[in-house]
């Protein structure tokens, strides 16, 4: 329940910020072009807060925080006097109308640059993409990728950390092969390895692009012995203590493997299960009831313990942190790369290279918001930037109910010299509404199927 409330609160905060940014883009450019803005609303439904400024614009925060809008004076729907005609949206030039409509999505892109900029100024702890192991008979194994080597580029794109690797692999969906540039374990020379991707069976809802290729990221040795027992956790309530060595769970031997224990405990959400530990040379049997916790679209058992592990090699650790100028360059570059990747994914969705099963809806976004907020402010900034980019791109899709649909009509007007007939626009809006609702339904269905 606590996780649900936290995810929901994080989602509302994130959505509120991004909607405000998007609508402010429309609002600011409309004002600059002399259009009378009648209402600036964040949310729909009954207003819970309102204020009218000296220009006569009503600012509203409404009860349903799932969108927003900017209502501009328009002679097609409003009773407008002759004196007010100069301030209506529909009487502005087609270039001005294009600027006003495009300002929303581009405000989202600008916000992403700012969010990434702050993130890079603060600094983001990260780890180098070191291959710890390769799964037998996998695509990576067939390419003979060496263990303990670093992935420095994929098909020419530099990869500083595992996030870069994952994004580069996702962008390669549908490609027949990719080239991994690997820095050898001695850290002196690089070598290219070509991976045959024809047999790549990637299911994003089940695993990451990295593990689907058979790549296992390097991890420091972890032992089946407890280093931390969280206060108030199911583990503490069951009587587990620091330095307890885990022997078995549900009568299944751990064999000294922490990962075996971790995988097992996830299978018992809100279920009482027997655990055996070695404590100061004596075998102790206990019963634990792991807490049910939502994680990556699944409900898993959570115990509240952390194992003893070897320290992570300092040579593998680094921090994404830049000065004021270089941070701006990095944030602009990252935003551009994500925009290109997103459009590429839309193209592959249309061609069938990417399945509609990969679409995510509000439930997945809420879970992502909660998880990123859990990790801290800098990670929440990165999440906001990513969702802001996606919001901007979705609004640029040429569906008449979205900004992109309006822009499409205005570009037709530029080419023909006259507005698109009202009847055709109405048909387009109906089609756009059906298409958008269909996509939303698929995304929500995918979310529910992952619970």
C-alpha positions, -999 to +999 in steps of 0.1 A: +000+000+000+029+024+009+045+016-025+012+023-043+008+057-026+045+066-032+043+057-069+010+075-073+024+107-056+056+106-077+035+101-108+012+130-100+042+153-093+060+142-125+029+145-147+021+179-131+055+193-139+056+180-175+021+191-183+028+226-169+059+228-190+041+217-222+011+240-217+034+269-208+051+265-241+017+271-259+008+299-235+041+318-238+042+318-276+005+326-279+010+357-257+041+367-276+020+366-308-008+387-294-034+359-288-058+364-259-054+333-236-086+328-217-076+299-195-044+280-185-055+247-168-035+220-152-058+190-149-095+186-159-128+188-141-137+209-111-112+236-102-095+233-068-075+266-072-079+295-096-065+330-102-071+356-128-042+378-139-042+414-152-045+402-188-077+384-180-062+349-181-077+324-156-051+300-142-066+268-129-055+237-111-083+211-115-091+178-097-081+153-124-043+156-129-042+137-162-037+165-186-041+202-192-050+228-218-046+264-229-079+279-241-073+308-266-098+332-280-111+318-313-138+333-334-148+299-347-161+289-312-164+322-293-186+353-298-159+378-307-164+415-312-148+434-341-123+450-316-112+415-303-107+399-337-070+409-338-065+388-306-080+356-318-059+325-326-076+317-359-069+352-373-032+348-368-010+339-398-004+302-404+033+306-394+022+321-360-003+293-355+024+267-363+047+284-338+020+284-310+011+247-315+047+235-319+058+254-287+043+227-264+063+197-276+094+218-280+090+231-245+092+195-234+124+190-253+139+222-238+129+210-203+147+177-209+179+196-218+175+216-185+168+184-164+198+166-179+219+197-175+212+198-137+218+161-135+252+164-151+261+194-130+252+175-098+268+143-110+255+108-115+274+078-100+278+050-125+297+019-134+316+011-166+300-016-188+324-045-178+313-080-190+314-102-160+302-134-177+287-147-210+258-171-210+266-204-228+252-207-264+240-171-264+245-146-291+273-130-271+289-164-266+288-172-303+306-140-310+333-151-284+331-119-264+358-120-237+350-118-200+362-089-178+364-067-209+347-033-213+322-024-240+333+010-253+311+014-283+282-003-302+281+002-339+302+034-335+282+049-307+302+054-275+290+036-244+302+050-211+279+029-188+253+001-190+225+026-197+243+036-228+247+000-238+210-007-232+199+022-253+223+013-281+210-022-282+174-011-282+181+011-311+195-019-330+162-038-329+155-051-364+192-049-375+208-080-389+240-075-370+258-051-347+295-044-339+307-042-303+340-025-297+356-041-267+385-029-246+405-060-236+410-069-199+445-054-199+427-021-208+452-013-235+438-024-269+403-025-284+388-051-307+356-052-328+332-082-324+303-087-348+271-101-333+246-119-356+213-105-345+190-125-368+181-149-341+177-122-314+145-129-294+141-098-273+111-095-250+114-062-231+086-070-208+106-100-195+143-090-196+167-063-206+183-060-240+217-067-223+207-100-207+187-112-238+221-113-257+237-134-230+257-106-214+261-107-177+274-073-162+303-076-138+294-079-101+316-080-071+316-113-053+285-115-030+282-140-001+252-156+015+259-138+047+239-108+060+256-075+062+225-054+069+191-062+084+168-032+079+150-019+110+114-028+111+118-051+081+102-086+077+137-100+083+142-082+117+107-093+128+116-129+120+147-127+141+174-126+114+206-109+125+238-094+109+264-120+102+238-148+099+250-172+072+220-184+050+218-222+046+184-229+032+150-214+023+118-234+021+139-266+025+160-257-006+198-255-001+214-221-008+249-236-014+265-204-004+250-185-033+233-152-025+216-150-059+199-184-052+185-170-020+175-137-036+157-154-064+139-178-040+127-151-016+110-132-044+088-162-050+071-159-016+054-125-013+033-123+019+038-160+025+054-176+056+084-197+047+111-215+067+147-202+066+178-219+081+209-199+091+242-206+107+247-182+137+279-183+157+285-220+148+249-231+156+222-239+131+191-218+137+157-223+121+133-194+117+101-185+099+099-154+077+070-137+060+084-115+031+065-083+023+047-082-010+063-055-031+057-043-067+088-044-088+091-040-126+054-049-132+055-080-108+048-086-072+078-101-054+088-110-019+109-084+000+128-093+031+149-062+039+184-076+041+217-069+023+245-094+019+282-091+026+301-085-006+336-077-018+342-040-026+335-030-062+368-022-080+374+015-080+386+013-116+351+003-127+334+032-109+330+068-122+307+098-120+289+115-149+297+151-138+307+180-160+314+217-158+288+244-168+297+244-205+304+207-211+272+198-191+252+218-216+268+200-245+262+166-229+226+174-220+218+187-255+235+156-271+216+132-248+183+148-255+189+147-292+200+110-291+168+101-272+146+120-296+162+102-325+159+068-307+122+075-299+113+083-335+133+053-346+112+031-323+080+046-336+092+037-371+100+001-361+066-001-343+049+007-376+071-018-396+066-045-370+102-048-359+089-037-324+058-053-310+029-033-296+035-054-264+063-031-257+040-001-253+037+011-217+010+031-201+003+051-169+009+022-145+044+016-158+051+053-158+039+056-122+061+027-112+091+043-130+084+076-112+083+059-078+114+039-084+135+069-097+123+090-068+134+062-044+169+064-058+171+102-052+167+136-068+193+132-096+176+100-108+142+116-107+155+144-129+167+118-154+132+102-153+115+135-158+138+143-188+130+109-204+092+112-200+093+148-211+109+138-244+083+110-249+055+135-241+069+159-267+072+132-294+038+117-288+023+152-292+041+155-325+025+124-340+003+134-370-030+125-352-056+153-356-064+152-319-028+159-309-005+189-316+010+170-345-024+167-362-030+205-360+005+211-374-003+187-403-033+207-412-014+240-410+014+226-433-013+216-458-026+252-455+009+265-463+011+243-494-025+249-507-029+285-496-062+278-478-073+261-446-083+224-446-122+223-448-139+220-415-157+187-425-123+170-433-109+183-400-138+168-381-134+135-398-097+136-389-104+144-353-127+114-350-101+092-366-074+106-343-095+101-312-101+065-321-064+058-329-053+075-297-078+056-275-067+024-292-031+030-284-039+040-249-060+008-244-032-014-257-007+004-234-030+000-203-037-037-212+001-043-214+005-026-180-022-048-164-007-079-179+026-072-163+011-069-128 
